[in-house]
Amino acid sequence: MTDGILLPWQVQETRGTIFIMAHGRDEAFDGDDLRMMKVLAEFAAVGVRQQRQQKLLMERERTAAAAAIANDLAHEISNPLQSLTNILTLLPKDAAMGTPRQLGSRHRAICGDYQAW
């Protein structure tokens, strides 16, 4: 190895270094070499930045999916409860609750068959 150069790069708080070695030349690096090395360092920084953005995007997608599942679950629970609340509201205030079968018969008499809708 004749010579080497360290090229630092940084993406936000992450820093890195590219170490480039020259072999077998009297003049290790010229201006063109330096420009090429700077392009390589910038390319490494872009790669790190892209990986971070991809990770953030995946985390956001997972969070959105979890929120959608929670929303669907809440509706699945809420809809039957709302139906029961409506039934109890429609029952006469002085009516005795009776057995579950009697309550179901009253429900059908008051509300009709929701399934047919």
Secondary structure as GFF3:
##gff-version 3
##sequence-region A 1 117
A	DSSP	beta_strand	3	11	.	.	.	ID=ss1
A	DSSP	beta_strand	14	22	.	.	.	ID=ss2
A	DSSP	alpha_helix	31	90	.	.	.	ID=ss3
A	DSSP	alpha_helix	100	111	.	.	.	ID=ss4
A	DSSP	three_ten_helix	114	116	.	.	.	ID=ss5
###
